[in-house]
């Protein structure tokens, strides 16, 4: 028996099978035949879902790290345990940020007796968290691919697969298959500041 708490978690439904396998065990509700790891479903949209997992060891941090290594995007927060406080987290499929938070779900800053921030550099970490959160939220909550955009906007013009739904260019609003997306980096968000530095129109 570990130090347990609750975890609220948002993810794409296309990743739900891997996430269920990672957290171990499933909850099957009579009114919901789909398998998932949630004790309670909070929001159920067409392409993404938010739920709560109860009685999870140490806020599920080890599981979150495993999912990040598998390049799965997600966002959420966790409650207080016996030896730790609340936390917020976000993963954009590349990097996981996990940090202490207030009971309202905001990352917090500790201030020493002389007014120094603890730990040093914590404000930079908080800025990075919000940048990762913004990108992750756009990926997780991306709308379904419109029927008129079912073909890749890149050179191949091939069909868009469900797994390609995250390859949405925020500049031109078009979708790309994985192969064409790898060469279409002009319109991706900057990993340092979260903004798009575009000096010319989207090449598409």
N, C-alpha and C positions, 0 to 999 in steps of 0.2 A: 504494500500500500504506500503510494507516494504522497506528496503534498499536492492535493487536488484542488481544482477550481473550475470555472466555466470558461468557454471560448466561443466567441461569435466570429463567424467566418463567412466571407463572400467569395465565390469562385464561378468560373464558367461551367455550364452543365457539361460541356464537352470534356472537361477534366474531372468530372465527378467520380468516375470509376476508379481512377488512380488515387484520388484523394480518399475515397472510402477504403481502399486497400491500405493506404498509409496509416490512417487513424485506427484501423482494426475494428472489426465488428460493424454491424449496421443496425439502424433502427427502422423498422418497417411499420408504418402507420396504416391502419385499416383503410383510410381514405387516400392513401398514397402508395401505390404498389411498387414504386421505384425504390431501389436500395440507395441509402445514403448514410452518412455517419452522424446525422443530427438527431438530438433529442427533441428539438423543436424547430420547425421551419418558420422563419420570420418574414421572408420575402421570396416569392417564387415567380420569376419572370420567364420570358420565353427562352432566353439564352443563358441566364445566370440565376444563381440562387444564394440566399443568405440564410444561415441557420445557426443554432446554438448547440454546442457539444457540452454536456454536463460531466462532472467528475473526471476531468482529464488531468493527468500528471503534469505538474509544473507549467501549467498553461499551454501544454502542447509544443513547447519550444523545439524539442528535438524533432518532432514531426514536421514543424514548419521549416526547419533547416533542410530536412530531407526533400520536401516538396520544392524548395528553392533550388536545390541541386538538380532536380528533375526539370527545371525551367518552367514551372507552373506559376502563373500569376495569381495573386490573391490579396485580400485586404481584411482587416478585422481588429479585434481587441480581446483582451482576456481579463479575468477578475483577480481578486486578491486571494493568495494562498496563506499558509501558515507562516512562511518565511520570505514572502515577497509581496509586492504591491501590484496594482493594475498595470497593464501594458497595452501598447498599440503596436501594430505591425503592418507592413506592406511589402509585397514582392512584385516586381514588374516582369518576372520571368528571367531576370538576369541577376538582380541583387535583392537581398532581404534586409529590411530595416526593422529592428525590434527594440523598443525602448520603453522605459517606465513612463507612466501616465497618471493624470489625475483621475478621480472617480467619474468625471464627465467625459473621459476619453481623449484628453489633450495631452501631448507630451509635456513633461514638466521640467522645470529648472530648479536646482537646489542652490541656495545662496548662503555663503559662509558668514561668519560674524563681522568680517571686514567688507562685506559686499561683493566678494569674489564669487564667480559662478563655479559650481561644482558639477561634474569635472570640468577642467579647462577645455574649451572648444565645444562645449555642449550646444551652443547656439548654432554652430555650423552643422552639427549632427541633426538638429531639429529642422534646419532648412533643407538638408538632404532628404530627411524623412518625408517632408511635404512634397518634394519634387518626385520622389519614388511613388508616393501615394497617388499623386495626380495622374501619372502615367499608368499605374496599375489599375486605377479606377476606370480610366478610359478603355483599357483592354478588357477588363472583366465585364463592364457594363456596356460594351459596344453593342449597338442594335443589330438585329439579323441582317444579313446581306440582302439588299433589295433585289427583287426578281430581275430588274433591268441591269444589275451589276453582277450577274452570275458568271461572267467571263472575265478573265484577267485583263487588266488595263495595260499590261506590259507587252513586250514583243510577241510572246507565245500565243496570246489571245485564247488560251485554253480555259477549261471550266474551273471555277473557284470551288474548292472543297470546303467542307465544314471546318476543317482544321486550319484553313487559311483566313478565317474570319477576323483574326487580329491584325492582318496585314492591310490596315486601312491608312491611306496617306492622309494625314491631317491637313495637308496643304491643298490637294486637288479633290479630296473626297472620294477617291476611287480605290478599289481593292486589287490586290496583286496575289498571284500564287507565290508559294515559297521561293521558287527558283528565281522569278523576276524580282521579288522583293529584296533579295540579297544584293542585287545590283542597283536598287532604287533607294539610295540612302540620302539623297539630297533633301528630302522632305521629312526626315525623321526628327524627333525632338532631340535637342542637345542633351547629352548625358550629364553635363555639368550644371546647366541652369534650367533645363526643362523647356526652353523656348526654341522656336525654329529660326535659324539664321539663314534666311533665303534672300538672296540678292537678285535672283532671276526667277521667272515663272517656272512652275513645275514642268519638268521635261515632257510629261505626258500631255 
